[in-house]
Amino acid sequence: MDAMTGRQAIRGHETLPHTADVGLRGWGSTMAVAFEEAALALGELTAEVAEAGRGGHMLDERIELAAGDLVGLAYAFLNELVGLIDLYGALRDTHLSEIGPSDDGWRLRGSARFLPYDGVGVRRRAEVKSATYHGLTVDRLDAEWTMTAYLDV
Amino acid sequence: MSRPATGRPPALERVDEVTWRIARDERRGMRTDGIVYADETLVASLRGDPSLEQVANVATLPGIVGSSLGMPDIHWGYGFPVGGVAAFRRDGGVISPGGIGFDINCGVRLLRSDLSVADVRRHIARLADALFEAVPSGVGSRLGRKLSAGDLDAVMREGAGWAVGRGDAWSADLERTEEGGALGGADPSTVSPRAHARGADQLGTLGSGNHFLEVGYVERVLDNNAADAFGLAEGMVTLMIHCGSRGLGHQVCTDQVAIMDRTVGRHGLVLPDRQLACAPLDSPEARAYLGAMAAAANFAWANRQLIASHARGAFARVLGRPAESLGLGQVYDLSHNIAKFERHEVGGEEVDVCVHRKGATRAFPAGHPDVPATFRAVGQPVLIPGDMGRASYVAVGAEGSMRRSFGSACHGAGRNMSRHAALRALRGIDIAAQLEGEGIVVRAERRDLLAEEASLAYKDVEAVIGTAEKAGLVRAVARLRPLAVIKG
């Protein structure tokens, strides 16, 4: 939130409570930004990166996903990242070069960067089993896109 | 296709002291009633909780028989509630990965010992350290070495039995494990490359969240006959292991939910919640899921088998005697996230059904042919962890479970507070120090996150057990108290 106006900034993310687990929300001026912000929330939930860990060598992974609809694409995107986090390390950021409708649904292309865990500067936090379809939405209100998701941890 | 919910929580009608009904006319599309087992306090904790809506949603699935059930520890899950049980006809019924959960064959194993509290008390800190070192725990815990593709496939086919030839199992372990530690029909070829990659170096690891090792003792025996059969006695030291199929199982469920989500429309299914994605039991998607689920379940049984073996080693090193001479035998190992084909009486007729248990354990009574011969005269052990500060229970399946819950019971205390809320409520409190003040040693990868799993975040296990007994699902056998807890 913008402290002066009380309105949401043009891009941002937050976490949401759930009885057993946790949710996240990312928002921004485009669908791609909302997805990227949701990914940042996922990265912060799953790892802590201290100053000492920030200079490590990052692993860059290409992402290319397709789904029958937009919510299915969000499910695929978050779960692609959950799997890569388990294998590679702390998720630092994502960059989506393409996201939109395709001949048979929706698709996205982009990349994600990971810092390998070292147990000191880069530490794991929560283990996410999966992003779920429960409450998973991708919405547009006026000029702002929002992705909301709940994670099984 | 998904159909939106109405927004109003389903009404509960009281049937008896611990039984509540959600009538089938509460929601459009319900094919049967919902039944929830809860006492007054547990019902109060469910007001406003989406788990009741989820019980109603499950009742809309094709081929459901009996009722859509909520066990006494029910709480909000994904698709199915945690603590949810539902059975589906082979012919015309469905399988839903959300009815098993992301952590396929998450379960509990209990070891007993010939040790008394006095034998262990002065070693307890060293024992906790040794267990913490022997069993990799915490988020993304890994062994540091990878299984070959061939070994991983063998684990997925053979389950706990894979460990026998490697010296990581005692002869009685398999017969004291549900399904003998291996579910038939496992098909590793249906498990994705990503799931293989995630599982390759996670066998023998605990993970994080609510998974734990707990050294405890039998504080009180409540059923002498069953306790004798289970090898338990007052004052005896025990070890409880709670974990599942790690990243491999999580990935299997994630993959299969996505596959079924794409084919729901083709099968003409209309669902109130997309997380209930499912497929007819006779479809290719169902066959693929069942093969992958069994593979992940077998990985979980091998995982708990290796953890038990490593824990036996830790006990032996600290106490300076071989594990055999410490009597560290297995009481039982059971799953609380699984689907199985079983025979149950429905409408006066014995039928084959696919029972989904999500956050619910099997609880077969005395005489059931699937109860190991060792226990058949008393019934199947039911292992119900509470929380790390209070107590856990060993119970035994009771006759009522076959009539009322497809031979099922609760799997734990059940959360009543979100992780966020627990961290907020306990900010500034050192939970490990508080537990150590009560004589419970704690080792954790992240001490600062212990509040998420504090007693305050869970329902009172006494109320849960009391309800399960009153409903006739189980009888309490022994109450266990913790001495040391190892958390991921």
Interface residues (C-beta under 8 A of the other chain):
Chain A: T15 P17 H18 T19 A20 D21 V22 T46 A67 G68 V71 G72 Y75 A76 N79 V82 G83 I85 D86 L87 Y117 R124 R125 A126 E127 K129 S130 A131 T132 Y133 H134 L136 Y150 D152 V153
Chain B: D49 H75 W76 G77 Y78 G79 V82 G101 F102 D103 G138 V139 G140 R194 A197 R198 G207 S208 G209 G247 H250 Q251 C253 T254 V257 A258 D261 R262 D273 R274 Q275 A277 R415 N416 M417 S418 R419 H420 A421 R446 L449 G488
